Amino acid sequence: MAKLQVTQKKSSIGCKQNQRDTLRSLGLKRIGDTKTHEDRPEIRGMVHTVRHLVSVEEVK
């Protein structure tokens, strides 16, 4: 199964609370943090919510 590498590129200051909570759920705390997750619909939905704050790469 493919994996997604999610990296936080922008700060969550000034964002809505649900976007901050989503970043925390993804395991991202500060700019430059990178986490690897399974490519599942739940993770893709979270990434879609904060797509302006993160970059995503597919890792095999």
Backbone hydrogen bonds, N-H to C=O, Kabsch-Sander energy under -0.5 kcal/mol:
donor,donor_aa,acceptor,acceptor_aa,energy
3,K,59,V,-2.6
4,L,37,H,-3.3
5,Q,57,E,-3.4
6,V,4,L,-0.7
6,V,35,K,-3.0
7,T,55,S,-2.6
8,Q,33,D,-2.1
9,K,53,L,-3.0
10,K,53,L,-1.8
15,C,12,S,-2.0
19,Q,16,K,-0.5
20,R,16,K,-1.7
21,D,17,Q,-2.6
22,T,18,N,-1.8
23,L,19,Q,-2.1
24,R,20,R,-2.1
25,S,21,D,-2.3
26,L,22,T,-1.8
27,G,23,L,-0.5
27,G,24,R,-1.1
28,L,23,L,-2.6
29,K,27,G,-0.5
32,G,8,Q,-2.7
33,D,30,R,-2.0
35,K,6,V,-2.3
37,H,4,L,-2.7
39,D,2,A,-1.9
40,R,38,E,-1.6
44,R,40,R,-2.4
45,G,41,P,-2.1
46,M,42,E,-1.8
47,V,43,I,-2.6
48,H,44,R,-2.1
49,T,45,G,-1.6
50,V,46,M,-1.3
51,R,48,H,-1.0
53,L,50,V,-2.1
54,V,50,V,-1.1
55,S,7,T,-2.5
57,E,5,Q,-2.1
59,V,3,K,-3.1
59,V,57,E,-0.5
